[in-house]
Amino acid sequence: MLTGDSHRRFWDAYWSDRRATLTARTMTQVLDRIKLEYLSAILPASGATLEVGAGSGRLSCLLAMAGYRTVCLDSSPEALQSARTNYEAIRSEGRFVAGDGGTLPVRDGAFDVVLSTGLLEHFADPSPIVREMVRVLKPGGLFYSDIVPKKFSLFRSLDWVGHVKRAVTGEQIEEMYERSFTQREILELLTEQGLGQARVFPAGIVPPYIPVLSRIQGLNEWEVRLVDWTKAFWKRFDGTRLGDWLGFYYFAWAIKPL
């Protein structure tokens, strides 16, 4: 697990490419749209949102486009600059705050929605971060997180190709830590922090990321267009046993009691 300075160096390097990612035609863009479709059914009509560990802030960008007052918080300056780039690409406004998810620089009950995307799985014990997210959430407010645990998924089923390549070439990279969360463990995490009406379901079955194909822009975009066009078909497996086996992430949400 990455700690301290190595943790900060990893994420600064990870977000160092500051090109706009929200408008790039990628499989992640398709997944973002699906997440927003689920979120739209449970979001308040308006209000202020805080994304913790925002990274490039893609989901917050989509919320800003829908009229929400959005704040992106991250400990990495490079991540915050990446988020700014995405906001500039869509000509939306937002706030960008440097801070640690374990000690949020925010007063109690400040936000109508507090969310994270692909964050909690990077900590052996994410409960302090969830506790802080709950603290700054208004009573009756929405907590949302999508969690990408260390598990098999169809989308990442060809990751072994990269491992083989690095073994042959001797290339070494520092990989991010991922916890092997289960659906039950995520549900327990939310309820232990006092959240109510919690729901967790597997999601994100999409075709595999193909390393060679990703380098050929035309073919890569064709695959993404096809999945986007057929996303209603892929969504049918969310919340099923097949989704638990082949899905890329867990969609988790709950309400802070009044």
C-alpha positions in Angstrom: 0.0 0.0 0.0 1.3 3.5 -0.9 1.8 5.8 2.1 2.9 9.3 2.8 5.2 10.9 0.2 5.0 7.9 -2.1 1.2 8.2 -2.1 1.3 11.8 -3.1 4.0 11.3 -5.7 2.0 8.5 -7.3 -1.2 10.5 -7.6 0.6 13.6 -8.8 2.2 11.5 -11.6 -1.1 9.8 -12.3 -2.9 13.1 -12.9 0.0 14.9 -14.6 -1.7 14.6 -18.1 -3.9 17.7 -18.1 -5.8 17.1 -21.3 -9.6 17.3 -20.9 -10.9 13.8 -20.2 -14.6 14.5 -19.9 -15.0 15.1 -23.6 -12.7 12.3 -24.7 -14.6 9.3 -26.3 -13.5 6.5 -23.9 -15.2 3.6 -22.1 -15.0 5.7 -18.9 -17.2 8.3 -20.6 -19.8 5.7 -21.2 -19.6 4.5 -17.6 -19.9 8.1 -16.4 -23.2 8.5 -18.3 -24.6 5.3 -16.9 -23.7 6.5 -13.3 -25.4 9.8 -13.9 -28.5 8.0 -15.2 -28.7 6.1 -11.8 -27.9 9.2 -9.8 -30.5 11.3 -11.5 -33.2 9.2 -9.9 -32.0 9.9 -6.4 -30.4 13.4 -6.5 -32.1 16.4 -4.9 -33.5 18.8 -7.4 -30.8 21.3 -6.7 -28.1 22.1 -4.1 -24.4 22.0 -3.3 -22.2 18.9 -4.0 -18.8 17.9 -2.7 -16.6 15.3 -4.5 -14.0 13.9 -2.2 -10.8 12.7 -3.9 -12.2 14.3 -7.1 -9.3 13.5 -9.4 -10.3 14.9 -12.8 -13.7 15.8 -11.5 -15.6 14.2 -14.4 -18.8 13.4 -12.4 -18.8 16.8 -10.7 -18.5 18.4 -14.2 -21.7 16.6 -15.3 -23.4 17.8 -12.1 -22.3 21.3 -12.7 -23.8 21.1 -16.2 -27.1 20.1 -14.6 -27.1 23.2 -12.4 -25.6 22.0 -9.1 -23.1 24.1 -7.2 -20.1 21.8 -7.2 -16.9 21.6 -5.2 -13.9 19.3 -6.1 -11.6 18.4 -3.3 -8.3 16.5 -3.7 -4.9 16.2 -2.0 -3.1 16.3 -5.4 -2.5 19.7 -7.0 -2.2 17.9 -10.4 -5.6 16.3 -9.9 -7.2 19.7 -9.2 -5.6 21.2 -12.3 -6.9 18.3 -14.3 -10.4 19.0 -12.9 -10.1 22.7 -13.8 -9.2 21.6 -17.3 -12.4 19.6 -17.6 -14.5 22.4 -16.2 -12.9 24.8 -18.7 -13.6 22.4 -21.6 -17.4 22.5 -20.8 -17.4 26.2 -19.7 -18.8 25.5 -16.3 -18.0 26.9 -12.9 -16.9 25.0 -9.8 -14.7 25.4 -6.7 -11.5 23.5 -6.3 -10.1 22.8 -2.8 -6.9 21.2 -1.7 -7.5 18.9 1.2 -7.2 15.5 2.8 -10.3 13.2 2.7 -9.6 12.1 6.3 -9.8 15.7 7.7 -12.1 17.6 5.4 -11.6 21.4 5.7 -15.4 21.9 5.7 -18.0 22.7 8.4 -20.6 20.2 9.5 -23.6 19.8 7.3 -22.5 22.0 4.5 -23.5 19.9 1.5 -26.7 18.4 0.0 -24.7 15.7 -1.7 -21.3 14.2 -0.9 -19.7 11.8 -3.3 -16.6 9.9 -4.3 -15.7 8.0 -7.5 -13.1 5.3 -7.4 -11.7 6.5 -4.1 -12.5 4.3 -1.1 -10.9 1.1 -2.5 -7.5 2.8 -2.3 -7.5 2.6 1.5 -7.1 -0.4 3.7 -9.5 1.3 6.2 -11.7 3.9 4.4 -14.0 4.4 7.4 -12.3 7.7 8.5 -13.0 9.1 5.1 -16.6 8.0 5.0 -17.1 9.4 8.5 -15.8 12.8 7.4 -18.1 12.7 4.3 -21.0 12.0 6.5 -20.1 14.8 8.9 -20.1 17.5 6.2 -23.4 16.1 4.7 -26.7 17.8 5.6 -29.3 15.7 7.5 -31.4 14.1 4.8 -28.6 14.6 2.3 -27.3 12.0 -0.2 -24.1 10.0 0.2 -22.9 8.4 -3.1 -19.8 6.4 -3.9 -18.8 4.1 -6.7 -16.1 1.7 -5.6 -13.7 -0.2 -7.9 -12.4 -3.1 -5.8 -9.6 -5.5 -6.5 -11.6 -8.1 -8.3 -12.1 -9.8 -11.6 -14.1 -7.8 -14.1 -14.8 -8.1 -17.8 -13.5 -4.6 -18.5 -10.1 -5.4 -16.9 -9.9 -9.1 -17.9 -7.0 -8.4 -20.3 -4.8 -6.6 -17.7 -2.6 -9.7 -17.7 -1.3 -8.6 -21.1 0.4 -5.6 -19.5 1.8 -7.7 -16.7 3.4 -10.1 -19.3 4.8 -7.2 -21.3 6.4 -5.7 -18.2 7.8 -9.1 -17.2 9.4 -9.4 -20.6 10.8 -5.9 -20.9 11.7 -5.5 -17.2 9.7 -2.3 -17.0 8.7 -1.5 -13.4 5.8 0.7 -12.4 4.3 1.6 -9.0 0.8 0.3 -9.0 -2.0 1.8 -7.0 -3.4 0.0 -3.9 -6.8 -1.6 -4.3 -8.8 -3.3 -1.5 -10.8 -6.4 -2.3 -14.2 -5.1 -1.2 -17.3 -7.2 -1.3 -20.9 -5.9 -1.7 -21.6 -6.9 2.0 -18.5 -5.1 3.3 -19.5 -1.9 1.5 -23.0 -2.0 2.9 -21.6 -2.5 6.4 -19.2 0.4 5.9 -22.0 2.7 5.2 -24.3 1.6 8.0 -21.5 1.6 10.5 -21.1 5.3 9.9 -24.7 6.0 10.6 -26.1 6.2 7.1 -29.6 5.0 6.5 -31.5 3.5 3.5 -28.2 2.2 2.2 -28.1 0.4 -1.1 -25.2 -1.3 -2.9 -25.3 -3.1 -6.2 -22.7 -4.3 -8.7 -22.5 -2.5 -12.0 -20.2 -1.8 -15.0 -20.2 -4.8 -17.3 -18.6 -3.5 -20.5 -16.3 -5.2 -23.0 -12.6 -5.6 -22.1 -10.1 -2.8 -22.4 -7.9 -3.9 -25.2 -4.4 -2.5 -24.9 -3.5 -2.7 -28.7 -6.9 -1.4 -29.7 -6.6 1.6 -27.4 -3.6 2.8 -29.4 -5.6 2.9 -32.7 -7.8 5.9 -32.2 -10.4 5.1 -34.9 -11.0 1.5 -33.7 -11.0 2.5 -30.1 -13.7 5.2 -30.7 -15.7 2.7 -32.8 -15.8 0.3 -29.8 -16.8 3.0 -27.4 -19.6 4.2 -29.8 -20.9 0.7 -30.1 -21.0 0.2 -26.3 -22.6 3.6 -25.8 -25.3 2.8 -28.4 -26.0 -0.6 -26.6 -25.6 0.6 -23.0 -29.2 -0.3 -22.2 -28.2 -3.9 -22.9 -25.2 -3.8 -20.6 -27.2 -2.0 -17.8 -29.5 -5.1 -17.7 -26.8 -7.0 -15.8 -26.3 -4.4 -13.1 -27.5 -5.7 -9.7 -27.4 -9.3 -10.8 -25.1 -12.2 -9.9 -23.5 -11.9 -13.3 -22.9 -8.2 -12.5 -21.2 -9.2 -9.3 -18.8 -11.5 -11.2 -18.1 -9.4 -14.3 -18.9 -5.9 -13.2 -16.2 -3.2 -12.9 -17.5 -1.4 -9.8 -20.2 -1.2 -7.0 -22.7 1.6 -7.0 -23.4 2.6 -3.4 -25.7 5.3 -1.9 -27.4 6.1 1.3 -29.2 9.0 3.2 -28.0 10.8 6.3 -30.8 10.5 8.9 -32.7 13.7 9.9 
